[in-house]
Amino acid sequence: MANGQKVIAIIDDDATIRNATAALVDALGYCTEVYSSGEEFIDAAMKSEAGCLLVDIQLGDITGVELVRHLSAMGLTFPVIFMTGSQDALVRKQATEVGSVAYLLKPFPTNHLVEAINEAIGAAGKD
């Protein structure tokens, strides 16, 4: 981990959203790992330095919820922040059931993301 900075893994199949989110998280002073699919993160998960995951619910290959379930089956647990454009109550319930720290509706205010990251990695007070 570079300079002791916290690492946030961003998993989103939309390159524009993924890159914009990574730029925002970088600007907030965190290091990022970026992945274009749930499968790509699964392949890298054992080597990931992520302190938390910022995961799109609709990834294309598998859902964000399915990704978290798969990681759990591998014995890996990460604090997870879900992002989505959907207001589907069932999906939100499933995200809660897998232990998400936050469920952010796109587009979300930067301060909501900061609060969620702080909660996820225990970095209270990081501006």
N, C-alpha and C positions, 0 to 999 in steps of 0.2 A: 504494500500500500504506500503510495507516494506521500512523503512528508507527514505520515500519520493521519492523513485526511481520510474521512469516511468514504467508502465506495458505495455508490448506488447503481444497481443494475437496472437498465431500462429495457423492457421487452415489449416491442410494438411492431406490428407488421407494416404499418404505414410509415415509409421513410421520412416524409415531411414532418409528421408528428414526432417520430422517434428522434430526429435530429434537432428539432426545436426544443423538445423536452430536455435532451442532453445538454444543449447550449444553456438553457435556463438553470439546470442543476449544477453545471460547471460554474456558471456565474454566481451561484450561491455559495461556492467554495468547496464543493464536493468533487470527488473523482467519479467518473462514470465508466461503466461497461455497457455497451449497447448490443442488443440482439434483435434480429428481425423475425424471430419465431420462437415459439415455445420449445420446439425440438432443438433449435440451435442452443438455447440456454440449457436444456437438459444435458446436451453433449458436453457443455462447459462447466456445469454446476459444481462438479467435484473440485475444480481449480479456481472457481470464482472467489474473489475477495469481497464480494458484496456484503454490506451490513444490512441492506434491505433491498427489496425488489419493488420496482414501479412497473406494474403489469397492466397492459390493455386487456380488457375482458374478452374482446373478439379478436383473436390472433390469426384466424384463418385455418391453421393446421389443427390446433386444439384450442379450447378456450383457456382463459387465464385461470379459471377455477380448476379445470382439468390439469393444467400445468402444476398448480400447487399440490393437488392430490398426488400427482406422479412423483413430485419431489419428496413428499412425505413418505410415499411407498419406498423411496430410495434411502430413507432415513435422514433426509435433509430438511431442515426447517429454517425459514427466513421470515423476518417480518415482511408483510406484503401490503402494499398500497395498490388498490385497483383503480384504474381510470376507465371511463366508459362514456359513450355518447347515449347509451340506452338507459331508460328509466324503468326497466323491467324489474318488478318487485321480486319475482322468483330468482332472478340472477343475483340481485342484491342479497337475498336471503342465503343463497348458496355461498356467496363471497363471505358473508358473516360466519357461516358454519365452518368454513375452512380457516377462520381466524384472521381475517384481514384487519389491519390496523385502521385503514381508512378506505372509503369508497368515494372517489372524486368524479363528479359529473363534468364532462368536457363541454365547453371550455371552463376551466376552474381558475379562480383567482390565485395568484402566486402565493399569497399568505396562507391559503388552505394547503397548498403543497408543502410549504415550509413547516407548518404545524404538523402535518402528517409525517414528514421525514423526521422531525424532532422526536415525535412520539415513537416512531419505528426504531430509530437507532439510539434513543435515549440521550439525544444531544440537546437537552433543554437549555435554552439561552443562546443557541447558535443563531446568529443573524444572517 
